[in-house]
């Protein structure tokens, strides 16, 4: 396992997911439209091949997209 650089400044997986989703939307002033899956918000999201909260935090970079949805369109990932 690789040592964590700046281990004292690491955040947990839940905090990281929030930072990339609702936290980023809030920073853009768009948290009423994007950033979480709720009625009335855009249905744009990615589905990963494994649950990041159940995975080893040091192996998160190996997770791959299973597919994505944008509005009413669904896209399958190229899994070749």
N, CA, C and O atoms as a Maestro MAE file, in Angstrom:
{
 s_m_m2io_version
 :::
 2.0.0
}

f_m_ct {
 s_m_title
 :::
 protein
 m_atom[320] {
  # First column is atom index #
  i_m_mmod_type
  r_m_x_coord
  r_m_y_coord
  r_m_z_coord
  i_m_residue_number
  s_m_chain_name
  s_m_pdb_residue_name
  s_m_pdb_atom_name
  i_m_atomic_number
  :::
  1 25 0.842 -1.173 0.000 1 A "UNK " " N  " 7
  2 3 0.000 0.000 0.000 1 A "UNK " " CA " 6
  3 2 0.891 1.241 0.000 1 A "UNK " " C  " 6
  4 15 1.900 1.294 0.702 1 A "UNK " " O  " 8
  5 25 0.503 2.239 -0.797 2 A "UNK " " N  " 7
  6 3 1.255 3.485 -0.865 2 A "UNK " " CA " 6
  7 2 1.023 4.295 0.405 2 A "UNK " " C  " 6
  8 15 -0.098 4.334 0.912 2 A "UNK " " O  " 8
  9 25 2.063 4.942 0.925 3 A "UNK " " N  " 7
  10 3 1.845 5.817 2.079 3 A "UNK " " CA " 6
  11 2 1.061 7.056 1.644 3 A "UNK " " C  " 6
  12 15 1.221 7.538 0.523 3 A "UNK " " O  " 8
  13 25 0.220 7.560 2.531 4 A "UNK " " N  " 7
  14 3 -0.566 8.757 2.234 4 A "UNK " " CA " 6
  15 2 0.309 9.994 2.387 4 A "UNK " " C  " 6
  16 15 0.934 10.204 3.427 4 A "UNK " " O  " 8
  17 25 0.345 10.801 1.345 5 A "UNK " " N  " 7
  18 3 1.047 12.075 1.435 5 A "UNK " " CA " 6
  19 2 0.172 13.053 2.204 5 A "UNK " " C  " 6
  20 15 -1.022 13.162 1.923 5 A "UNK " " O  " 8
  21 25 0.735 13.758 3.159 6 A "UNK " " N  " 7
  22 3 -0.049 14.699 3.948 6 A "UNK " " CA " 6
  23 2 -1.139 14.006 4.742 6 A "UNK " " C  " 6
  24 15 -2.270 14.489 4.797 6 A "UNK " " O  " 8
  25 25 -0.812 12.877 5.357 7 A "UNK " " N  " 7
  26 3 -1.806 12.053 6.051 7 A "UNK " " CA " 6
  27 2 -2.625 12.859 7.060 7 A "UNK " " C  " 6
  28 15 -3.797 12.555 7.283 7 A "UNK " " O  " 8
  29 25 -2.032 13.863 7.662 8 A "UNK " " N  " 7
  30 3 -2.748 14.667 8.650 8 A "UNK " " CA " 6
  31 2 -3.864 15.498 8.008 8 A "UNK " " C  " 6
  32 15 -4.758 15.979 8.704 8 A "UNK " " O  " 8
  33 25 -3.814 15.667 6.693 9 A "UNK " " N  " 7
  34 3 -4.819 16.465 6.002 9 A "UNK " " CA " 6
  35 2 -5.787 15.622 5.174 9 A "UNK " " C  " 6
  36 15 -6.571 16.167 4.398 9 A "UNK " " O  " 8
  37 25 -5.739 14.306 5.330 10 A "UNK " " N  " 7
  38 3 -6.640 13.425 4.587 10 A "UNK " " CA " 6
  39 2 -8.068 13.589 5.086 10 A "UNK " " C  " 6
  40 15 -8.299 13.931 6.246 10 A "UNK " " O  " 8
  41 25 -9.024 13.340 4.194 11 A "UNK " " N  " 7
  42 3 -10.427 13.342 4.585 11 A "UNK " " CA " 6
  43 2 -10.991 11.949 4.306 11 A "UNK " " C  " 6
  44 15 -10.407 11.173 3.550 11 A "UNK " " O  " 8
  45 25 -12.104 11.651 4.907 12 A "UNK " " N  " 7
  46 3 -12.736 10.347 4.718 12 A "UNK " " CA " 6
  47 2 -13.439 10.244 3.369 12 A "UNK " " C  " 6
  48 15 -13.622 11.238 2.667 12 A "UNK " " O  " 8
  49 25 -13.824 9.032 3.028 13 A "UNK " " N  " 7
  50 3 -14.499 8.785 1.751 13 A "UNK " " CA " 6
  51 2 -15.813 9.569 1.687 13 A "UNK " " C  " 6
  52 15 -16.100 10.200 0.670 13 A "UNK " " O  " 8
  53 25 -16.607 9.538 2.748 14 A "UNK " " N  " 7
  54 3 -17.881 10.270 2.754 14 A "UNK " " CA " 6
  55 2 -17.653 11.765 2.539 14 A "UNK " " C  " 6
  56 15 -18.388 12.404 1.786 14 A "UNK " " O  " 8
  57 25 -16.637 12.322 3.198 15 A "UNK " " N  " 7
  58 3 -16.325 13.739 3.021 15 A "UNK " " CA " 6
  59 2 -15.857 14.023 1.593 15 A "UNK " " C  " 6
  60 15 -16.200 15.058 1.022 15 A "UNK " " O  " 8
  61 25 -15.083 13.113 1.022 16 A "UNK " " N  " 7
  62 3 -14.616 13.278 -0.351 16 A "UNK " " CA " 6
  63 2 -15.747 13.241 -1.354 16 A "UNK " " C  " 6
  64 15 -15.787 14.051 -2.280 16 A "UNK " " O  " 8
  65 25 -16.678 12.296 -1.176 17 A "UNK " " N  " 7
  66 3 -17.831 12.216 -2.067 17 A "UNK " " CA " 6
  67 2 -18.673 13.485 -1.986 17 A "UNK " " C  " 6
  68 15 -19.145 13.991 -3.004 17 A "UNK " " O  " 8
  69 25 -18.855 13.990 -0.779 18 A "UNK " " N  " 7
  70 3 -19.606 15.242 -0.610 18 A "UNK " " CA " 6
  71 2 -18.888 16.397 -1.299 18 A "UNK " " C  " 6
  72 15 -19.524 17.229 -1.946 18 A "UNK " " O  " 8
  73 25 -17.566 16.450 -1.161 19 A "UNK " " N  " 7
  74 3 -16.796 17.532 -1.776 19 A "UNK " " CA " 6
  75 2 -16.936 17.533 -3.297 19 A "UNK " " C  " 6
  76 15 -17.003 18.596 -3.913 19 A "UNK " " O  " 8
  77 25 -16.981 16.342 -3.907 20 A "UNK " " N  " 7
  78 3 -17.069 16.237 -5.363 20 A "UNK " " CA " 6
  79 2 -18.492 16.392 -5.891 20 A "UNK " " C  " 6
  80 15 -18.683 16.603 -7.089 20 A "UNK " " O  " 8
  81 25 -19.492 16.291 -5.019 21 A "UNK " " N  " 7
  82 3 -20.883 16.328 -5.485 21 A "UNK " " CA " 6
  83 2 -21.577 17.586 -4.977 21 A "UNK " " C  " 6
  84 15 -21.506 18.631 -5.624 21 A "UNK " " O  " 8
  85 25 -22.231 17.505 -3.857 22 A "UNK " " N  " 7
  86 3 -22.997 18.634 -3.343 22 A "UNK " " CA " 6
  87 2 -22.101 19.806 -2.937 22 A "UNK " " C  " 6
  88 15 -22.490 20.965 -3.079 22 A "UNK " " O  " 8
  89 25 -20.909 19.505 -2.434 23 A "UNK " " N  " 7
  90 3 -19.990 20.591 -2.072 23 A "UNK " " CA " 6
  91 2 -19.562 21.396 -3.286 23 A "UNK " " C  " 6
  92 15 -19.524 22.625 -3.234 23 A "UNK " " O  " 8
  93 25 -19.239 20.709 -4.386 24 A "UNK " " N  " 7
  94 3 -18.851 21.403 -5.612 24 A "UNK " " CA " 6
  95 2 -20.024 22.199 -6.171 24 A "UNK " " C  " 6
  96 15 -19.847 23.330 -6.622 24 A "UNK " " O  " 8
  97 25 -21.221 21.616 -6.144 25 A "UNK " " N  " 7
  98 3 -22.411 22.324 -6.630 25 A "UNK " " CA " 6
  99 2 -22.655 23.579 -5.799 25 A "UNK " " C  " 6
  100 15 -22.998 24.629 -6.344 25 A "UNK " " O  " 8
  101 25 -22.482 23.475 -4.490 26 A "UNK " " N  " 7
  102 3 -22.650 24.635 -3.610 26 A "UNK " " CA " 6
  103 2 -21.636 25.726 -3.962 26 A "UNK " " C  " 6
  104 15 -21.978 26.908 -4.009 26 A "UNK " " O  " 8
  105 25 -20.396 25.323 -4.206 27 A "UNK " " N  " 7
  106 3 -19.358 26.290 -4.579 27 A "UNK " " CA " 6
  107 2 -19.683 27.032 -5.866 27 A "UNK " " C  " 6
  108 15 -19.284 28.182 -6.048 27 A "UNK " " O  " 8
  109 25 -20.400 26.376 -6.747 28 A "UNK " " N  " 7
  110 3 -20.806 26.992 -8.012 28 A "UNK " " CA " 6
  111 2 -22.135 27.749 -7.892 28 A "UNK " " C  " 6
  112 15 -22.571 28.404 -8.839 28 A "UNK " " O  " 8
  113 25 -22.762 27.653 -6.738 29 A "UNK " " N  " 7
  114 3 -24.067 28.284 -6.546 29 A "UNK " " CA " 6
  115 2 -25.186 27.539 -7.252 29 A "UNK " " C  " 6
  116 15 -26.231 28.118 -7.545 29 A "UNK " " O  " 8
  117 25 -24.970 26.241 -7.529 30 A "UNK " " N  " 7
  118 3 -25.951 25.443 -8.261 30 A "UNK " " CA " 6
  119 2 -26.517 24.294 -7.443 30 A "UNK " " C  " 6
  120 15 -27.095 23.365 -8.007 30 A "UNK " " O  " 8
  121 25 -26.361 24.339 -6.119 31 A "UNK " " N  " 7
  122 3 -26.807 23.225 -5.287 31 A "UNK " " CA " 6
  123 2 -28.324 23.044 -5.285 31 A "UNK " " C  " 6
  124 15 -28.808 22.019 -4.807 31 A "UNK " " O  " 8
  125 25 -29.080 23.992 -5.797 32 A "UNK " " N  " 7
  126 3 -30.521 23.823 -5.964 32 A "UNK " " CA " 6
  127 2 -30.862 23.054 -7.227 32 A "UNK " " C  " 6
  128 15 -31.998 22.610 -7.395 32 A "UNK " " O  " 8
  129 25 -29.874 22.889 -8.135 33 A "UNK " " N  " 7
  130 3 -30.099 22.226 -9.421 33 A "UNK " " CA " 6
  131 2 -29.331 20.916 -9.579 33 A "UNK " " C  " 6
  132 15 -29.818 19.986 -10.223 33 A "UNK " " O  " 8
  133 25 -28.130 20.836 -8.995 34 A "UNK " " N  " 7
  134 3 -27.252 19.677 -9.184 34 A "UNK " " CA " 6
  135 2 -26.583 19.308 -7.862 34 A "UNK " " C  " 6
  136 15 -26.730 20.018 -6.867 34 A "UNK " " O  " 8
  137 25 -25.854 18.204 -7.856 35 A "UNK " " N  " 7
  138 3 -25.032 17.845 -6.704 35 A "UNK " " CA " 6
  139 2 -25.573 16.720 -5.851 35 A "UNK " " C  " 6
  140 15 -24.832 16.112 -5.078 35 A "UNK " " O  " 8
  141 25 -26.865 16.435 -5.982 36 A "UNK " " N  " 7
  142 3 -27.469 15.330 -5.239 36 A "UNK " " CA " 6
  143 2 -28.660 14.823 -6.041 36 A "UNK " " C  " 6
  144 15 -29.167 15.516 -6.923 36 A "UNK " " O  " 8
  145 25 -29.096 13.619 -5.729 37 A "UNK " " N  " 7
  146 3 -30.228 13.030 -6.439 37 A "UNK " " CA " 6
  147 2 -31.488 13.355 -5.645 37 A "UNK " " C  " 6
  148 15 -31.762 12.754 -4.606 37 A "UNK " " O  " 8
  149 25 -32.245 14.317 -6.156 38 A "UNK " " N  " 7
  150 3 -33.475 14.767 -5.512 38 A "UNK " " CA " 6
  151 2 -34.487 15.160 -6.571 38 A "UNK " " C  " 6
  152 15 -34.123 15.513 -7.692 38 A "UNK " " O  " 8
  153 25 -35.760 15.096 -6.207 39 A "UNK " " N  " 7
  154 3 -36.811 15.542 -7.121 39 A "UNK " " CA " 6
  155 2 -36.578 17.007 -7.488 39 A "UNK " " C  " 6
  156 15 -36.280 17.836 -6.629 39 A "UNK " " O  " 8
  157 25 -36.716 17.303 -8.759 40 A "UNK " " N  " 7
  158 3 -36.566 18.669 -9.230 40 A "UNK " " CA " 6
  159 2 -35.158 19.026 -9.664 40 A "UNK " " C  " 6
  160 15 -34.950 20.084 -10.259 40 A "UNK " " O  " 8
  161 25 -34.176 18.164 -9.382 41 A "UNK " " N  " 7
  162 3 -32.801 18.422 -9.805 41 A "UNK " " CA " 6
  163 2 -32.498 17.656 -11.079 41 A "UNK " " C  " 6
  164 15 -33.189 16.694 -11.415 41 A "UNK " " O  " 8
  165 25 -31.471 18.082 -11.782 42 A "UNK " " N  " 7
  166 3 -31.048 17.391 -12.993 42 A "UNK " " CA " 6
  167 2 -30.635 15.958 -12.659 42 A "UNK " " C  " 6
  168 15 -30.000 15.704 -11.636 42 A "UNK " " O  " 8
  169 25 -31.000 15.037 -13.530 43 A "UNK " " N  " 7
  170 3 -30.665 13.628 -13.317 43 A "UNK " " CA " 6
  171 2 -29.358 13.295 -14.029 43 A "UNK " " C  " 6
  172 15 -29.337 12.468 -14.941 43 A "UNK " " O  " 8
  173 25 -28.288 13.929 -13.620 44 A "UNK " " N  " 7
  174 3 -26.967 13.684 -14.188 44 A "UNK " " CA " 6
  175 2 -26.110 13.017 -13.119 44 A "UNK " " C  " 6
  176 15 -25.788 13.627 -12.100 44 A "UNK " " O  " 8
  177 25 -25.744 11.768 -13.357 45 A "UNK " " N  " 7
  178 3 -24.932 11.065 -12.369 45 A "UNK " " CA " 6
  179 2 -24.193 9.911 -13.020 45 A "UNK " " C  " 6
  180 15 -24.521 9.486 -14.128 45 A "UNK " " O  " 8
  181 25 -23.193 9.416 -12.312 46 A "UNK " " N  " 7
  182 3 -22.375 8.295 -12.757 46 A "UNK " " CA " 6
  183 2 -22.569 7.154 -11.766 46 A "UNK " " C  " 6
  184 15 -22.672 7.383 -10.561 46 A "UNK " " O  " 8
  185 25 -22.619 5.928 -12.274 47 A "UNK " " N  " 7
  186 3 -22.723 4.741 -11.427 47 A "UNK " " CA " 6
  187 2 -21.375 4.028 -11.493 47 A "UNK " " C  " 6
  188 15 -20.903 3.677 -12.575 47 A "UNK " " O  " 8
  189 25 -20.763 3.817 -10.337 48 A "UNK " " N  " 7
  190 3 -19.467 3.141 -10.278 48 A "UNK " " CA " 6
  191 2 -19.651 1.633 -10.199 48 A "UNK " " C  " 6
  192 15 -20.708 1.147 -9.797 48 A "UNK " " O  " 8
  193 25 -18.614 0.896 -10.584 49 A "UNK " " N  " 7
  194 3 -18.705 -0.574 -10.570 49 A "UNK " " CA " 6
  195 2 -18.649 -1.167 -9.167 49 A "UNK " " C  " 6
  196 15 -18.969 -2.342 -8.985 49 A "UNK " " O  " 8
  197 25 -18.251 -0.382 -8.179 50 A "UNK " " N  " 7
  198 3 -18.227 -0.829 -6.781 50 A "UNK " " CA " 6
  199 2 -18.629 0.331 -5.883 50 A "UNK " " C  " 6
  200 15 -18.541 1.495 -6.272 50 A "UNK " " O  " 8
  201 25 -19.065 0.002 -4.698 51 A "UNK " " N  " 7
  202 3 -19.455 1.009 -3.714 51 A "UNK " " CA " 6
  203 2 -18.202 1.655 -3.131 51 A "UNK " " C  " 6
  204 15 -17.423 0.968 -2.470 51 A "UNK " " O  " 8
  205 25 -17.981 2.944 -3.350 52 A "UNK " " N  " 7
  206 3 -16.768 3.573 -2.830 52 A "UNK " " CA " 6
  207 2 -16.712 3.603 -1.305 52 A "UNK " " C  " 6
  208 15 -15.625 3.656 -0.729 52 A "UNK " " O  " 8
  209 25 -17.875 3.570 -0.643 53 A "UNK " " N  " 7
  210 3 -17.865 3.586 0.828 53 A "UNK " " CA " 6
  211 2 -17.525 2.227 1.419 53 A "UNK " " C  " 6
  212 15 -17.219 2.127 2.607 53 A "UNK " " O  " 8
  213 25 -17.575 1.163 0.588 54 A "UNK " " N  " 7
  214 3 -17.237 -0.183 1.053 54 A "UNK " " CA " 6
  215 2 -15.878 -0.634 0.529 54 A "UNK " " C  " 6
  216 15 -15.442 -1.749 0.815 54 A "UNK " " O  " 8
  217 25 -15.211 0.222 -0.231 55 A "UNK " " N  " 7
  218 3 -13.917 -0.115 -0.828 55 A "UNK " " CA " 6
  219 2 -12.777 0.394 0.050 55 A "UNK " " C  " 6
  220 15 -12.966 1.283 0.881 55 A "UNK " " O  " 8
  221 25 -11.609 -0.175 -0.145 56 A "UNK " " N  " 7
  222 3 -10.411 0.301 0.539 56 A "UNK " " CA " 6
  223 2 -10.127 1.723 0.041 56 A "UNK " " C  " 6
  224 15 -9.986 1.924 -1.165 56 A "UNK " " O  " 8
  225 25 -10.040 2.704 0.930 57 A "UNK " " N  " 7
  226 3 -9.794 4.082 0.497 57 A "UNK " " CA " 6
  227 2 -8.537 4.239 -0.366 57 A "UNK " " C  " 6
  228 15 -8.483 5.127 -1.217 57 A "UNK " " O  " 8
  229 25 -7.545 3.400 -0.159 58 A "UNK " " N  " 7
  230 3 -6.321 3.500 -0.951 58 A "UNK " " CA " 6
  231 2 -6.505 2.919 -2.356 58 A "UNK " " C  " 6
  232 15 -5.631 3.079 -3.207 58 A "UNK " " O  " 8
  233 25 -7.636 2.246 -2.607 59 A "UNK " " N  " 7
  234 3 -7.891 1.641 -3.913 59 A "UNK " " CA " 6
  235 2 -8.993 2.367 -4.688 59 A "UNK " " C  " 6
  236 15 -9.448 1.871 -5.719 59 A "UNK " " O  " 8
  237 25 -9.424 3.523 -4.212 60 A "UNK " " N  " 7
  238 3 -10.516 4.241 -4.874 60 A "UNK " " CA " 6
  239 2 -10.184 4.619 -6.308 60 A "UNK " " C  " 6
  240 15 -11.076 4.675 -7.155 60 A "UNK " " O  " 8
  241 25 -8.927 4.876 -6.586 61 A "UNK " " N  " 7
  242 3 -8.553 5.264 -7.948 61 A "UNK " " CA " 6
  243 2 -8.778 4.141 -8.951 61 A "UNK " " C  " 6
  244 15 -8.797 4.391 -10.156 61 A "UNK " " O  " 8
  245 25 -8.949 2.910 -8.480 62 A "UNK " " N  " 7
  246 3 -9.161 1.769 -9.366 62 A "UNK " " CA " 6
  247 2 -10.642 1.569 -9.717 62 A "UNK " " C  " 6
  248 15 -10.959 0.778 -10.605 62 A "UNK " " O  " 8
  249 25 -11.559 2.282 -9.026 63 A "UNK " " N  " 7
  250 3 -12.982 2.145 -9.343 63 A "UNK " " CA " 6
  251 2 -13.240 2.678 -10.746 63 A "UNK " " C  " 6
  252 15 -12.652 3.678 -11.158 63 A "UNK " " O  " 8
  253 25 -14.110 2.014 -11.464 64 A "UNK " " N  " 7
  254 3 -14.407 2.388 -12.846 64 A "UNK " " CA " 6
  255 2 -15.895 2.683 -12.994 64 A "UNK " " C  " 6
  256 15 -16.713 2.113 -12.271 64 A "UNK " " O  " 8
  257 25 -16.253 3.558 -13.914 65 A "UNK " " N  " 7
  258 3 -17.675 3.837 -14.126 65 A "UNK " " CA " 6
  259 2 -18.382 2.647 -14.761 65 A "UNK " " C  " 6
  260 15 -17.855 2.031 -15.687 65 A "UNK " " O  " 8
  261 25 -19.555 2.328 -14.272 66 A "UNK " " N  " 7
  262 3 -20.392 1.281 -14.834 66 A "UNK " " CA " 6
  263 2 -21.278 1.871 -15.932 66 A "UNK " " C  " 6
  264 15 -21.608 1.211 -16.917 66 A "UNK " " O  " 8
  265 25 -21.645 3.117 -15.730 67 A "UNK " " N  " 7
  266 3 -22.483 3.823 -16.689 67 A "UNK " " CA " 6
  267 2 -22.804 5.199 -16.151 67 A "UNK " " C  " 6
  268 15 -22.346 5.579 -15.073 67 A "UNK " " O  " 8
  269 25 -23.596 5.945 -16.908 68 A "UNK " " N  " 7
  270 3 -23.961 7.301 -16.500 68 A "UNK " " CA " 6
  271 2 -25.344 7.637 -17.018 68 A "UNK " " C  " 6
  272 15 -25.825 7.034 -17.977 68 A "UNK " " O  " 8
  273 25 -25.974 8.599 -16.379 69 A "UNK " " N  " 7
  274 3 -27.263 9.114 -16.827 69 A "UNK " " CA " 6
  275 2 -27.154 10.625 -16.938 69 A "UNK " " C  " 6
  276 15 -26.569 11.293 -16.086 69 A "UNK " " O  " 8
  277 25 -27.733 11.142 -18.008 70 A "UNK " " N  " 7
  278 3 -27.791 12.589 -18.196 70 A "UNK " " CA " 6
  279 2 -29.196 12.903 -18.662 70 A "UNK " " C  " 6
  280 15 -29.582 12.575 -19.784 70 A "UNK " " O  " 8
  281 25 -29.957 13.543 -17.788 71 A "UNK " " N  " 7
  282 3 -31.354 13.784 -18.107 71 A "UNK " " CA " 6
  283 2 -32.081 12.461 -18.254 71 A "UNK " " C  " 6
  284 15 -32.083 11.644 -17.333 71 A "UNK " " O  " 8
  285 25 -32.694 12.246 -19.398 72 A "UNK " " N  " 7
  286 3 -33.408 10.994 -19.645 72 A "UNK " " CA " 6
  287 2 -32.571 9.997 -20.427 72 A "UNK " " C  " 6
  288 15 -33.068 8.927 -20.777 72 A "UNK " " O  " 8
  289 25 -31.314 10.318 -20.710 73 A "UNK " " N  " 7
  290 3 -30.454 9.424 -21.481 73 A "UNK " " CA " 6
  291 2 -29.550 8.619 -20.552 73 A "UNK " " C  " 6
  292 15 -29.020 9.146 -19.574 73 A "UNK " " O  " 8
  293 25 -29.380 7.335 -20.870 74 A "UNK " " N  " 7
  294 3 -28.512 6.446 -20.098 74 A "UNK " " CA " 6
  295 2 -27.391 5.981 -21.019 74 A "UNK " " C  " 6
  296 15 -27.631 5.590 -22.162 74 A "UNK " " O  " 8
  297 25 -26.172 6.027 -20.510 75 A "UNK " " N  " 7
  298 3 -24.996 5.645 -21.293 75 A "UNK " " CA " 6
  299 2 -24.287 4.500 -20.591 75 A "UNK " " C  " 6
  300 15 -23.996 4.581 -19.398 75 A "UNK " " O  " 8
  301 25 -24.010 3.435 -21.328 76 A "UNK " " N  " 7
  302 3 -23.240 2.318 -20.800 76 A "UNK " " CA " 6
  303 2 -21.760 2.646 -20.965 76 A "UNK " " C  " 6
  304 15 -21.356 3.255 -21.956 76 A "UNK " " O  " 8
  305 25 -20.972 2.244 -20.006 77 A "UNK " " N  " 7
  306 3 -19.524 2.448 -20.072 77 A "UNK " " CA " 6
  307 2 -18.897 1.461 -21.035 77 A "UNK " " C  " 6
  308 15 -19.368 0.333 -21.175 77 A "UNK " " O  " 8
  309 25 -17.837 1.888 -21.697 78 A "UNK " " N  " 7
  310 3 -17.063 0.980 -22.550 78 A "UNK " " CA " 6
  311 2 -16.211 0.139 -21.621 78 A "UNK " " C  " 6
  312 15 -15.189 0.615 -21.128 78 A "UNK " " O  " 8
  313 25 -16.604 -1.089 -21.373 79 A "UNK " " N  " 7
  314 3 -15.947 -1.946 -20.385 79 A "UNK " " CA " 6
  315 2 -14.966 -2.906 -21.010 79 A "UNK " " C  " 6
  316 15 -14.695 -3.970 -20.454 79 A "UNK " " O  " 8
  317 25 -14.415 -2.536 -22.188 80 A "UNK " " N  " 7
  318 3 -13.459 -3.422 -22.855 80 A "UNK " " CA " 6
  319 2 -12.072 -3.299 -22.274 80 A "UNK " " C  " 6
  320 15 -11.151 -3.980 -22.725 80 A "UNK " " O  " 8
  :::
 }
 m_bond[319] {
  # First column is bond index #
  i_m_from
  i_m_to
  i_m_order
  :::
  1 1 2 1
  2 2 3 1
  3 3 4 2
  4 3 5 1
  5 5 6 1
  6 6 7 1
  7 7 8 2
  8 7 9 1
  9 9 10 1
  10 10 11 1
  11 11 12 2
  12 11 13 1
  13 13 14 1
  14 14 15 1
  15 15 16 2
  16 15 17 1
  17 17 18 1
  18 18 19 1
  19 19 20 2
  20 19 21 1
  21 21 22 1
  22 22 23 1
  23 23 24 2
  24 23 25 1
  25 25 26 1
  26 26 27 1
  27 27 28 2
  28 27 29 1
  29 29 30 1
  30 30 31 1
  31 31 32 2
  32 31 33 1
  33 33 34 1
  34 34 35 1
  35 35 36 2
  36 35 37 1
  37 37 38 1
  38 38 39 1
  39 39 40 2
  40 39 41 1
  41 41 42 1
  42 42 43 1
  43 43 44 2
  44 43 45 1
  45 45 46 1
  46 46 47 1
  47 47 48 2
  48 47 49 1
  49 49 50 1
  50 50 51 1
  51 51 52 2
  52 51 53 1
  53 53 54 1
  54 54 55 1
  55 55 56 2
  56 55 57 1
  57 57 58 1
  58 58 59 1
  59 59 60 2
  60 59 61 1
  61 61 62 1
  62 62 63 1
  63 63 64 2
  64 63 65 1
  65 65 66 1
  66 66 67 1
  67 67 68 2
  68 67 69 1
  69 69 70 1
  70 70 71 1
  71 71 72 2
  72 71 73 1
  73 73 74 1
  74 74 75 1
  75 75 76 2
  76 75 77 1
  77 77 78 1
  78 78 79 1
  79 79 80 2
  80 79 81 1
  81 81 82 1
  82 82 83 1
  83 83 84 2
  84 83 85 1
  85 85 86 1
  86 86 87 1
  87 87 88 2
  88 87 89 1
  89 89 90 1
  90 90 91 1
  91 91 92 2
  92 91 93 1
  93 93 94 1
  94 94 95 1
  95 95 96 2
  96 95 97 1
  97 97 98 1
  98 98 99 1
  99 99 100 2
  100 99 101 1
  101 101 102 1
  102 102 103 1
  103 103 104 2
  104 103 105 1
  105 105 106 1
  106 106 107 1
  107 107 108 2
  108 107 109 1
  109 109 110 1
  110 110 111 1
  111 111 112 2
  112 111 113 1
  113 113 114 1
  114 114 115 1
  115 115 116 2
  116 115 117 1
  117 117 118 1
  118 118 119 1
  119 119 120 2
  120 119 121 1
  121 121 122 1
  122 122 123 1
  123 123 124 2
  124 123 125 1
  125 125 126 1
  126 126 127 1
  127 127 128 2
  128 127 129 1
  129 129 130 1
  130 130 131 1
  131 131 132 2
  132 131 133 1
  133 133 134 1
  134 134 135 1
  135 135 136 2
  136 135 137 1
  137 137 138 1
  138 138 139 1
  139 139 140 2
  140 139 141 1
  141 141 142 1
  142 142 143 1
  143 143 144 2
  144 143 145 1
  145 145 146 1
  146 146 147 1
  147 147 148 2
  148 147 149 1
  149 149 150 1
  150 150 151 1
  151 151 152 2
  152 151 153 1
  153 153 154 1
  154 154 155 1
  155 155 156 2
  156 155 157 1
  157 157 158 1
  158 158 159 1
  159 159 160 2
  160 159 161 1
  161 161 162 1
  162 162 163 1
  163 163 164 2
  164 163 165 1
  165 165 166 1
  166 166 167 1
  167 167 168 2
  168 167 169 1
  169 169 170 1
  170 170 171 1
  171 171 172 2
  172 171 173 1
  173 173 174 1
  174 174 175 1
  175 175 176 2
  176 175 177 1
  177 177 178 1
  178 178 179 1
  179 179 180 2
  180 179 181 1
  181 181 182 1
  182 182 183 1
  183 183 184 2
  184 183 185 1
  185 185 186 1
  186 186 187 1
  187 187 188 2
  188 187 189 1
  189 189 190 1
  190 190 191 1
  191 191 192 2
  192 191 193 1
  193 193 194 1
  194 194 195 1
  195 195 196 2
  196 195 197 1
  197 197 198 1
  198 198 199 1
  199 199 200 2
  200 199 201 1
  201 201 202 1
  202 202 203 1
  203 203 204 2
  204 203 205 1
  205 205 206 1
  206 206 207 1
  207 207 208 2
  208 207 209 1
  209 209 210 1
  210 210 211 1
  211 211 212 2
  212 211 213 1
  213 213 214 1
  214 214 215 1
  215 215 216 2
  216 215 217 1
  217 217 218 1
  218 218 219 1
  219 219 220 2
  220 219 221 1
  221 221 222 1
  222 222 223 1
  223 223 224 2
  224 223 225 1
  225 225 226 1
  226 226 227 1
  227 227 228 2
  228 227 229 1
  229 229 230 1
  230 230 231 1
  231 231 232 2
  232 231 233 1
  233 233 234 1
  234 234 235 1
  235 235 236 2
  236 235 237 1
  237 237 238 1
  238 238 239 1
  239 239 240 2
  240 239 241 1
  241 241 242 1
  242 242 243 1
  243 243 244 2
  244 243 245 1
  245 245 246 1
  246 246 247 1
  247 247 248 2
  248 247 249 1
  249 249 250 1
  250 250 251 1
  251 251 252 2
  252 251 253 1
  253 253 254 1
  254 254 255 1
  255 255 256 2
  256 255 257 1
  257 257 258 1
  258 258 259 1
  259 259 260 2
  260 259 261 1
  261 261 262 1
  262 262 263 1
  263 263 264 2
  264 263 265 1
  265 265 266 1
  266 266 267 1
  267 267 268 2
  268 267 269 1
  269 269 270 1
  270 270 271 1
  271 271 272 2
  272 271 273 1
  273 273 274 1
  274 274 275 1
  275 275 276 2
  276 275 277 1
  277 277 278 1
  278 278 279 1
  279 279 280 2
  280 279 281 1
  281 281 282 1
  282 282 283 1
  283 283 284 2
  284 283 285 1
  285 285 286 1
  286 286 287 1
  287 287 288 2
  288 287 289 1
  289 289 290 1
  290 290 291 1
  291 291 292 2
  292 291 293 1
  293 293 294 1
  294 294 295 1
  295 295 296 2
  296 295 297 1
  297 297 298 1
  298 298 299 1
  299 299 300 2
  300 299 301 1
  301 301 302 1
  302 302 303 1
  303 303 304 2
  304 303 305 1
  305 305 306 1
  306 306 307 1
  307 307 308 2
  308 307 309 1
  309 309 310 1
  310 310 311 1
  311 311 312 2
  312 311 313 1
  313 313 314 1
  314 314 315 1
  315 315 316 2
  316 315 317 1
  317 317 318 1
  318 318 319 1
  319 319 320 2
  :::
 }
}
